[in-house]
Structure formats: C-alpha cells, structure tokens
Amino acid sequence: MMTVEELIEKYQLIPHPEGGYFRETYRSDGVIPHSALPGNFKGDRNYCTGIYFLLPQGTKSCLHRIQSDEMWHFYLGGFHDFNFNSRRLWRAENYSGF
C-alpha cells in the first residue's frame, strides 16, 4: 500500500485551503454566466469540475459552505465522518486509512 507522501507525489497534490490535499482533474469548457446564477455566487461558474482529494488519517477538513453539488468517489482509505446541516455547511474527519 502506498504512503500518504507517495500518493501526494504520484498525483501531484497540493494543500487544500480547507484541509487535506487536492488536484483539479477536470474543468468543463462550458460556463454559466454570473448573471444567470443566484446571488450567493461571486462570478461565472464552469458547468462541472473534478478533483482528487486526500484527507490523511487524523486530519480534518474545515467547516465550509457548499454552493454547488458535489459527488464523491472513494478509491482508498477508511472511515470518514461527514457532518452536514440544512444550511449546506459540512466538514469531514478521517479516522482510519491513510
């Protein structure tokens, strides 16, 4: 099994502002203009983006607000505790795995 350091190097991950590591893997060419979005958005938005995200064991992702839908795929690791509330705020904590 690869170490956290090996995964970071292999996938060229960088620190994520809210905790963990990430790298953008996809960004659609299509854009929704700011004028067509609800007022809580601060600019144009791509139709879709994708990232790799790594949350090493014992680390947390800070509480933050989600303005767009997110889809998660789990490839490696163990149990994560996700906390969501009705205001679309969430955080994650990794208890096992890497």
C-alpha positions as CSV (number, residue, x, y, z in Angstrom):
1,M,0.0,0.0,0.0
2,M,1.2,3.5,-0.8
3,T,2.0,6.0,1.9
4,V,0.4,9.5,2.1
5,E,3.6,11.0,0.9
6,E,3.7,8.7,-2.1
7,L,0.1,9.5,-3.1
8,I,0.8,13.2,-2.8
9,E,3.8,12.9,-5.1
10,K,2.2,10.5,-7.6
11,Y,-1.0,12.5,-8.1
12,Q,0.8,15.9,-7.7
13,L,-1.5,17.0,-4.9
14,I,-1.2,20.4,-3.2
15,P,-2.6,21.6,0.2
16,H,-6.3,22.3,0.1
17,P,-7.4,25.6,1.7
18,E,-9.9,23.8,4.0
19,G,-7.6,20.9,4.9
20,G,-6.2,17.8,3.2
21,Y,-4.7,17.8,-0.3
22,F,-6.1,18.0,-3.8
23,R,-5.5,18.4,-7.5
24,E,-8.0,19.5,-10.1
25,T,-8.5,16.8,-12.7
26,Y,-11.2,18.2,-14.9
27,R,-12.8,21.6,-15.8
28,S,-15.5,21.8,-18.4
29,D,-15.2,24.4,-21.1
30,G,-18.8,25.5,-20.6
31,V,-19.5,28.4,-18.3
32,I,-22.7,29.6,-16.6
33,P,-22.5,33.4,-16.5
34,H,-22.7,35.2,-13.2
35,S,-25.9,37.0,-14.3
36,A,-27.7,33.6,-14.6
37,L,-26.7,32.4,-11.1
38,P,-28.3,33.0,-7.7
39,G,-27.0,36.0,-5.8
40,N,-24.8,33.9,-3.5
41,F,-22.3,33.2,-6.3
42,K,-19.4,35.6,-6.9
43,G,-18.7,35.1,-10.6
44,D,-19.1,32.8,-13.5
45,R,-19.1,29.0,-12.9
46,N,-18.0,26.1,-15.0
47,Y,-20.6,23.5,-15.7
48,C,-18.5,20.9,-14.0
49,T,-15.1,20.4,-12.3
50,G,-13.4,17.4,-10.7
51,I,-10.7,17.0,-8.2
52,Y,-8.7,14.3,-6.4
53,F,-8.9,14.9,-2.7
54,L,-6.9,13.3,0.0
55,L,-7.6,13.6,3.7
56,P,-4.9,11.8,5.7
57,Q,-5.6,10.0,8.9
58,G,-6.2,12.2,11.9
59,T,-6.8,15.3,9.8
60,K,-9.9,17.4,9.3
61,S,-11.5,19.4,6.5
62,C,-12.7,22.7,8.0
63,L,-16.4,23.5,8.1
64,H,-17.4,25.3,4.9
65,R,-20.4,26.1,2.9
66,I,-21.2,24.2,-0.3
67,Q,-22.8,26.3,-3.1
68,S,-22.7,23.6,-5.8
69,D,-23.5,19.9,-5.9
70,E,-20.6,17.6,-5.1
71,M,-20.0,13.9,-6.0
72,W,-17.6,11.8,-4.0
73,H,-15.8,8.6,-5.2
74,F,-13.8,6.7,-2.6
75,Y,-10.7,4.9,-4.0
76,L,-8.6,4.1,-0.9
77,G,-8.7,4.6,2.8
78,G,-11.1,4.0,5.6
79,F,-13.9,5.6,7.6
80,H,-14.7,9.3,7.3
81,D,-17.1,11.2,9.4
82,F,-19.1,13.7,7.4
83,N,-21.2,16.3,9.2
84,F,-23.8,18.1,7.2
85,N,-26.6,20.5,8.2
86,S,-29.6,22.2,6.5
87,R,-27.5,25.3,5.7
88,R,-25.3,23.3,3.3
89,L,-22.3,23.5,5.7
90,W,-20.1,20.5,6.0
91,R,-16.8,19.1,7.4
92,A,-15.0,15.8,7.2
93,E,-12.7,14.0,9.5
94,N,-10.6,10.9,8.6
95,Y,-10.4,8.3,11.5
96,S,-8.6,5.5,9.7
97,G,-7.0,4.5,6.4
98,F,-4.1,6.7,5.4
